[in-house]
Amino acid sequence: MAVGLRAKLYRLPAIYMIIMFQCLLSTTDGLHKFLQRETVDFAQALQFNYAAYDTLREKCTDEMAEDLYKKAKAISKTKHIQDRGVQDANKRRWSSMWWRPLVDQAPISATQNF
């Protein structure tokens, strides 16, 4: 079982997803830590939420997706993971449009008026 899991993780798409989620979660980490405090100022919480939301929206670009792809390629090269002929169609599938639904479904969007 561990051999199969390792084989699945030693592929470019898996490396890309790990890097993408690391980028996504590092963006929301500050908001998460702030909301875990015992006392939370609601106005400041909204500001943190808007900042995290806006940052995620800014990262939903094809340039960011390309940067993540380059990082995944560099890691796979460093770790001697063979690229098994990733097609351009797969690369396009990894574009910024993948994260767009995650950001658009944020509980409080920065465009809402309170």
Phi, psi and omega in degrees: 000315180296327179294318178295319178296317179298319180298322179289325180284337181271046177228150182302317179301321179293319178296318178300315181296320179297315180294319180297315179292326176298317178295315181297312183287330177291334177289323183265000183298318180298317177297316180301312180296321179296317182288343179277353180294159181292319178243129183233127174280120185299318180297317179291325177298320177296320178297317177298318179297313179299319180296315179295317179299313180296321178296317178296319178298321179294330181278350181276063179233160176292331178295319178293319178298320178295320178297316178296321178298317179296321177296318179296318178298318180296318179295317180296326177290317180297321183270007178058041176266123183286134174281117185272046175069055178296123182281158177300328179297319177295318179299318178295325179296333180275010185293180183298341181296339178296321182276340186310313179298327179296319182284318183293339180266017179300142185301323179232113180272152182291348182270350180281145177262133178246000000 
